[in-house]
Amino acid sequence: RSLNFEDDMEEPQPGALSAPPTSEGQPSIPRFASGTSRHCDSGNNRIGYKELDGVCYDIVYGYRTAFAYLHEADNKNFQNSQKALTTGLRMRVSCGQFCYNKINPACILGVSGTLDALGGEEWKIMGKYQIDCYSTMPSVYGKSNFKWWNQEGVDPVTVVETRAEHFAAITEIVKRMLEDKRAAIVLFETADYHGSLGRGTDFMCNDQRLLDAGGVHIIQAFFSADKSEEVQIQGRTARQGKKGTYCMILCEPDLHKLFGSKRRIAGQMAPKDLYNNYLEIERAKLQHQKHQTIEKSLAGAEERDGMTRQYFQALLAGSLVMSQQYFKDLYNKIWAAVRQGRSGGGGGPLHVVFCLDGSGSMGGSPWRDLMQAFTTFLNTRRGNPDKVSVVIFDDFSQVAMSMVELNSALSSWLSMPGGGTRFLPALRDAQQLLSLGSQEKLAPVLIFMSDGANGDGDCLSEMQHLHQQHPDLQCHTIFFGRGGSERLRLMAEAVPDGQYHHSVDGIALQETFKSIAVGAEYTK
């Protein structure tokens, strides 16, 4: 089993191997801390985490779990605090990663409630690994009473133009359900629907009056990039032969962000045409991109699998010297994969394109502060094989650096033109530079900084076009000064996982550039 490094861990250091704690006796009835999924098993002096309908004691969340043990010990919630801390505070070191496709089992068996929802990419994978015998079992409860397309009074799929209209449409449907003596569950993208109402949990409605009125109505307020997730959400109603209905109410800007397109669709198509001829097609494109990324990472996983087996064979042979060497090689390879897997583009060096505001308002100390922040970024990334490009803009833009190494960038001088402020010329130059980096398979990062308002529009279509051309783009927009910038914030939001930063002064700007330089290793 692979022990993965968690998001909150610093770079790990080799040390003694350890095994997860084992159970002594039966666990107590799970009681979870308010607002968390953590469970303290006092009798067995251990901490576990909710997994589906049970508790798993093999899950570790880095320092968070360590401090959880300290917290429970301080509150005397363990029968034997010393034993709990001895287990909970020990160092855990990743000692191998096995690749599932290298296990070569004699037989693969599986059960899925979403077999019918598999897309073309999933079927290709099943065929690749010769999973070619499957069957669909009918429900023991008979024909489903689930209604989506054939329900009365509710459009099965609705797309609205603004966030206010989105909330209003959801509220209207919820009110209508309550008036009809029914229940409604609304699932937003940020909701933890894999928790109390999610996969692995049997959700039932036993109110006969509610069932007679039509059952539970599910409102999905976002579009799932994964079809099986959509099916799981639909399955929160009409369970075990009961009645139930479902609909989607979607916000157009959310779809633009998900698909990287600015196509207007609200009110343009009938619900079934909207779903079959647009949403399903765009989802298939997303799945294709996702599986291409998986295929690229497979080679590295297979290499780590081979090194893990080599290390274990040396252990079993009792070769101390070879075991130590294999472990060091393996550990370095695993840590490199962790660092690369969290960088944009799934690994490798970065190509960082800076778009820096050189308008007149940046003259004097603001420009000096910006240059200091820029130098801080370069020094923080020093030692990495990154490439840097710089676009300086006012009313026009100029490429001050193109694909230079970090040391060369540190020795270069940047001058400020001092005109007005327009964003579009800089974004067009950035597009060309990012394309150059893609040819060398560098992970793309865009850092766009300004201290004021521009005079050439919201630039959202240009940002979405950047994402279309570079799906793995890491995007940061920075406003320098007081007040903030709604335009820069929206530009960041136009790119999935884009981040908006507000730096009020030179010190804050340095910290922002430094945090981006460090975070570029771990984003995604």
Residue pairs with C-beta under 8 A, 6 or more apart in sequence:
1 98
2 94
2 96
2 97
2 98
3 60
3 92
3 93
3 94
3 95
4 94
4 338
5 12
5 62
5 94
5 335
5 338
6 60
6 61
6 62
6 64
7 62
7 522
8 61
8 62
8 63
8 64
9 62
9 63
11 335
12 93
12 94
12 335
14 93
14 327
14 328
14 331
15 91
15 93
16 90
16 91
16 93
17 93
17 95
18 90
18 91
18 92
18 93
20 57
20 58
20 60
21 44
21 46
21 57
21 87
21 88
23 44
23 46
23 57
24 44
25 43
25 44
27 41
27 43
27 44
27 48
27 55
28 41
28 42
28 43
30 39
30 48
30 50
30 54
30 55
31 39
31 40
32 38
32 39
32 50
33 39
33 40
37 49
37 50
37 195
38 47
38 48
38 49
38 68
39 47
39 48
39 49
39 50
39 55
40 47
40 72
40 77
40 78
41 47
41 48
41 55
41 57
42 77
42 78
42 79
43 79
45 78
45 79
45 80
45 81
45 83
45 84
45 87
46 57
46 84
46 87
46 88
47 57
47 65
47 68
47 69
47 72
47 88
48 55
48 56
48 57
48 59
49 55
49 56
49 59
49 61
50 56
50 195
51 59
52 199
52 200
52 201
53 200
53 201
53 202
59 65
60 92
65 88
66 88
66 89
68 88
69 84
69 85
69 87
69 88
69 89
70 85
70 88
70 89
72 78
72 84
73 81
73 84
73 85
78 84
93 331
94 331
94 334
95 311
95 327
95 330
96 308
96 311
96 312
96 330
97 301
97 304
97 305
97 308
97 334
98 305
98 308
99 298
99 301
99 302
99 304
99 305
101 129
101 298
101 302
102 302
102 305
102 306
108 129
108 131
110 131
113 231
113 232
113 235
114 227
114 228
114 231
114 232
115 134
115 136
116 136
116 231
117 227
117 228
117 230
117 231
118 126
118 227
118 228
119 227
119 283
119 284
119 287
120 284
120 287
121 287
121 288
121 290
121 291
122 287
124 291
125 291
126 132
139 241
141 240
141 241
142 241
144 238
144 241
145 215
145 238
145 241
145 242
145 243
145 244
146 234
146 237
146 238
146 244
146 245
146 246
147 238
147 243
147 244
147 245
147 246
148 156
148 234
148 245
148 246
148 247
149 156
149 271
149 272
151 245
151 247
153 176
154 173
154 176
154 217
154 245
154 247
155 247
155 271
156 246
156 247
156 248
156 271
156 272
156 275
157 247
157 248
157 250
157 271
157 272
157 274
157 275
157 279
158 169
158 247
158 248
158 249
158 250
158 271
159 250
159 251
159 252
159 255
159 265
159 266
159 267
159 274
160 166
160 169
160 249
160 250
160 251
160 252
160 266
161 252
161 266
162 251
162 252
162 253
163 251
163 253
165 251
166 221
166 249
166 250
166 251
169 249
170 186
170 219
170 221
170 249
173 184
173 217
173 219
173 247
173 249
174 184
174 186
174 219
177 183
177 184
177 217
178 184
180 213
180 214
181 209
181 210
181 213
182 210
182 213
182 214
182 215
182 216
182 217
183 205
183 207
183 210
183 216
183 217
184 216
184 217
184 218
184 219
185 197
185 216
185 217
185 218
185 219
185 236
185 237
186 219
186 221
187 193
187 197
187 218
187 219
187 220
187 221
187 222
187 233
187 236
188 221
188 222
189 221
189 222
189 254
192 198
193 232
193 233
193 236
195 201
196 203
197 203
197 236
198 232
199 232
202 239
203 236
203 239
204 239
204 240
204 242
205 211
205 215
205 216
205 237
205 239
205 242
205 244
210 216
211 242
211 243
214 243
214 244
214 245
215 237
215 238
215 242
215 243
215 244
215 245
216 236
216 237
216 238
216 244
217 237
217 244
217 245
217 246
217 247
218 233
218 234
218 236
218 237
218 244
218 245
218 246
218 247
219 246
219 247
219 248
219 249
220 230
220 233
220 234
220 246
220 247
220 248
220 249
221 248
221 249
221 250
221 251
222 250
222 254
223 248
223 250
223 254
223 255
223 258
223 279
223 283
224 230
224 233
224 283
225 258
225 283
225 286
225 287
225 290
226 287
227 283
233 246
234 246
237 244
237 245
237 246
238 244
238 245
252 264
252 265
252 266
255 261
255 265
255 279
255 282
256 262
256 263
256 464
256 494
257 464
257 493
257 494
257 495
257 496
258 282
258 286
258 496
259 282
259 285
259 286
260 464
260 467
260 468
260 471
260 496
261 282
261 464
261 468
262 460
262 461
262 464
265 274
265 278
268 274
269 277
269 278
289 471
293 346
293 472
296 346
297 341
297 346
297 347
300 337
300 347
303 333
304 330
304 333
304 334
304 337
307 326
307 329
307 330
307 333
308 330
310 326
310 330
311 323
311 326
311 327
311 330
314 322
314 323
314 326
315 323
337 347
339 521
339 522
340 346
340 347
340 348
341 347
342 521
342 522
342 523
342 524
343 350
343 443
343 520
343 521
343 522
343 523
343 524
344 350
344 443
344 444
344 445
344 472
344 473
344 474
344 520
344 523
344 524
345 441
345 442
345 443
345 444
345 472
346 443
346 472
346 524
347 443
348 441
348 442
348 443
349 384
349 385
349 386
349 387
349 442
349 443
350 381
350 384
350 386
350 387
350 442
350 443
350 444
350 445
350 520
351 386
351 387
351 388
351 389
351 403
351 433
351 434
351 436
351 437
351 440
351 442
351 443
351 444
351 445
352 377
352 381
352 386
352 387
352 388
352 389
352 445
352 447
352 520
353 389
353 390
353 391
353 430
353 433
353 434
353 437
353 444
353 445
353 446
353 447
354 374
354 388
354 389
354 390
354 391
354 447
354 449
355 391
355 393
355 397
355 423
355 426
355 427
355 429
355 430
355 446
355 447
355 448
355 449
356 370
356 374
356 390
356 391
356 392
356 393
356 414
356 449
357 370
357 393
357 394
357 421
357 449
357 450
357 451
357 452
357 480
358 367
358 392
358 393
358 394
358 415
358 416
358 417
358 418
358 419
359 393
359 394
359 395
359 417
359 418
359 419
359 420
359 421
359 450
359 451
359 452
360 394
360 418
360 419
360 420
361 421
361 451
361 452
362 370
362 416
362 418
362 451
363 416
363 418
365 506
366 451
366 480
366 481
366 506
367 416
368 506
369 480
369 505
369 506
369 509
369 510
370 449
370 480
370 509
371 414
372 506
372 510
373 506
373 509
373 510
373 512
373 513
374 414
374 513
375 410
376 510
376 513
376 514
376 517
377 447
377 513
377 514
377 516
377 517
378 388
378 406
378 409
378 410
379 410
380 513
380 514
380 517
380 518
381 406
381 517
381 520
382 406
382 407
382 410
384 406
385 405
386 405
386 406
386 442
387 403
387 404
387 405
387 437
387 440
387 442
388 401
388 403
388 404
388 405
388 406
388 409
389 399
389 401
389 402
389 403
389 404
389 430
389 433
389 436
389 437
390 399
390 400
390 401
390 409
390 414
391 397
391 398
391 399
391 400
391 426
391 429
391 430
391 433
392 398
392 400
392 414
392 415
392 416
392 417
393 421
393 422
393 423
393 425
393 426
394 417
394 418
394 419
394 420
394 421
394 422
395 419
395 420
395 421
395 422
395 425
396 417
396 419
396 422
396 425
397 425
397 426
397 428
397 429
398 417
399 429
399 433
400 412
400 414
400 415
401 409
401 412
402 433
402 436
403 433
403 436
403 437
403 440
404 412
420 455
421 450
421 452
421 453
421 454
421 455
422 454
422 455
422 456
423 448
423 450
423 454
423 456
423 459
423 462
423 491
424 456
424 457
424 459
424 462
426 448
427 448
427 459
427 462
427 463
427 466
428 462
430 446
430 448
430 466
431 462
431 465
431 466
431 469
434 444
434 446
434 466
434 469
434 470
434 473
435 469
437 444
438 444
438 470
443 472
443 474
444 470
444 472
444 473
444 474
445 473
445 474
445 475
445 476
445 520
446 466
446 473
446 474
446 475
446 476
446 495
447 476
447 478
447 513
447 516
448 475
448 476
448 477
448 478
448 488
448 491
449 477
449 478
449 479
449 480
450 478
450 479
450 480
450 485
450 488
451 479
451 480
451 481
452 481
453 485
453 487
454 487
458 487
458 490
458 491
459 487
459 491
460 490
460 491
460 494
463 475
463 491
463 494
463 495
463 498
464 494
464 495
466 473
466 475
466 495
467 473
467 475
467 494
467 495
467 496
472 524
473 495
474 497
474 520
474 523
474 524
475 491
475 492
475 495
475 497
475 498
475 499
476 492
476 498
476 499
476 500
476 501
476 516
477 485
477 488
477 489
477 491
477 492
477 498
477 499
477 500
477 501
478 488
478 500
478 501
478 502
478 503
478 509
478 512
479 485
479 488
479 500
479 501
479 502
479 503
480 503
480 509
481 504
482 504
484 502
485 502
488 500
489 500
491 498
491 500
492 498
492 499
492 500
493 500
497 523
497 524
501 512
501 516
503 509
503 511
503 512
